[in-house]
Structure formats: C-alpha cells, structure tokens
C-alpha cells in the first residue's frame, strides 16, 4: 500500500473494507480518501437494495466536509483514481 500511496497519494481513492480504513490509508500516505460509507451517505441511490444499516455497512466516516458533495472527489475535475480493498487476513 505504501508503494501505491507514492503514486496515488494525492489523488482521490475509494476504499472498501471494515474498520477504520480511512485511518489506515492515511498512515500509508493517502491524502484523499473516500470510504464506501461516505459514498453511500452522499449518494443514497448508490446503495439501491437496502439501507446501509440493514446490511451492517461501514460508518459514514469522520465528521467534516463530505468528500463527494463538498470537495468534488469523484467529479470530472477530481476523478477517483483507484478503488482499494483494505482488509486483514483474519477477515478472509
């Protein structure tokens, strides 16, 4: 992940995983992190089947500006550069 952060660290990336994936990604050097929970909160229709809580989905993420609505991540000007899955082997 550190090698990827050297290439993608200043570009928006979408993270999937359980737990504090945004904090872990920041520790690797990623600066513009969007979690699946934040994406679902910003665009509820992106989760068409059930409410996120019903599925036990990830929390929306830290308080502050919404990366999608307020910062424009995922827009034509700042497209998402990569989708990364972060997990520990015990989750496999």
Secondary structure, 3 states (H helix, E strand, C coil): CHHHHHHHCCCCEEEEECCCHHHHHHHHCCCCEEEHHHHHHHCHHHCCCCCHHHHCCCCCCCCCCCCCCCCCCCCCCCCCCEEEEECCHHHC
